[in-house]
Amino acid sequence: MPIRILIADDHAVVRQGLRMFLSLDPDLEIIGEGVDGRQAVELARRLQPDIVLMDLLMPALSGVEATAIIRRELPDVEVIALTSVLEDKSVVDAVRAGAIGYLLKDTEADDLIRAIKAAAAGQVQLSPQAAARLMREVRAPDEPDALTERETHVLRLLAMGQSNREIAQALSISEKTVKTHVSSILAKLNVTSRTQAALYAVRIGLVEQP
């Protein structure tokens, strides 16, 4: 099954460019395009994509606000934030809203495709620069609900950048069970994305900071 993608950007040229080169990969399918944050939310509700490529600066409803709504209502839909400039506030706001990752709009096509596939597989990938910025700003609760031993194992592997399939193989469980554990972890930590959970794992010393 191809990865189903919704593009949300208020610039037609950007949407056309994304559609053009993403459509060349047989593993990817563009299922819709939104011209502002409000339409992005409506399309996400109706189309249930695997991935939303979300511009952060849009009319009607910002990309950050749209991301927060999508992640709250559709937790199985992952959001990758697209930004024109790497600003601390936009990065932090996007991750707080639930984005699994973020990319600059001048990212090479191959790198964007790899990021989409990684997000669809549940992989958290943070560059050292991004991790340093986010560790300063994005905070998980100081006293979250206790994780079970299995959930702790899943969180450690997630924070190490492993995909759902790799975690399933490592723990001899199904991918569906991995997703169930991840949902429980996010709920107990009171966070909305795997990225925030990974940052929490780094903060408490479960894994080393990149």
C-alpha positions, 0 to 999 in steps of 0.5 A, spaced: 500 500 500 502 506 498 503 512 503 497 516 502 499 524 503 495 530 504 499 537 502 497 543 505 500 549 503 497 556 501 502 557 495 500 553 488 507 553 486 509 549 492 503 544 492 505 543 484 512 542 485 511 537 491 506 533 487 510 533 481 516 530 484 513 526 490 508 522 484 514 519 481 515 515 487 511 509 486 510 508 494 507 515 495 500 517 493 498 524 493 490 524 495 489 531 496 491 538 497 489 544 502 490 551 501 489 553 508 489 550 515 482 550 515 481 546 509 487 541 511 483 539 517 477 538 513 481 534 508 484 530 513 478 528 517 475 526 510 481 523 507 484 520 513 491 520 510 498 517 513 502 523 512 500 531 512 505 535 509 504 542 513 506 549 511 506 553 518 504 559 515 497 559 512 491 563 512 484 562 516 488 557 520 495 556 521 499 550 520 501 549 527 493 550 529 491 545 524 497 540 526 494 540 533 487 539 531 489 533 526 493 530 532 488 531 537 482 528 533 486 523 528 492 520 532 494 515 527 495 521 522 503 523 522 504 531 520 511 533 517 511 541 518 514 545 512 517 551 514 521 557 510 526 559 515 528 554 521 526 559 527 526 556 534 519 558 535 516 555 529 520 548 530 518 548 538 511 550 536 510 545 531 513 539 535 508 541 541 502 541 536 504 534 535 508 534 528 513 528 528 518 532 524 519 538 520 523 540 514 525 546 510 522 548 504 529 547 500 530 540 502 532 536 497 527 531 494 530 525 496 531 527 503 523 529 503 521 522 500 526 519 506 523 523 511 516 521 509 517 514 509 520 514 516 514 518 519 510 513 516 514 507 519 513 511 526 521 513 526 523 519 530 529 522 526 532 528 530 538 532 528 543 534 533 541 541 532 534 540 532 534 536 538 538 541 542 533 546 540 527 542 542 530 539 549 531 547 551 523 548 550 519 542 549 517 539 556 514 533 558 510 533 565 515 532 571 511 526 574 507 522 568 503 516 569 508 510 570 510 506 564 510 499 564 516 495 563 514 493 556 512 501 554 519 503 557 522 498 552 518 501 546 520 508 548 527 507 548 527 504 541 522 509 539 527 514 541 533 511 538 530 512 531 527 505 530 521 504 526 515 500 528 517 494 524 524 494 527 521 495 534 516 489 533 522 485 531 526 487 537 521 485 542 517 479 538 511 483 538 506 485 532 506 492 529 499 493 531 501 492 538 507 497 538 502 502 535 498 500 541 504 501 546 506 508 543 498 510 544 499 508 551 506 512 552 503 518 549 497 518 553 501 517 560 506 522 558 501 527 556 504 529 549 501 529 542 507 526 538 513 521 538 518 526 537 516 529 544 516 522 547 523 521 544 525 528 547 522 526 554 526 519 553 533 523 552 531 528 558 530 522 563 536 518 561 533 513 557 537 514 551 543 518 550 542 525 547 544 525 539 
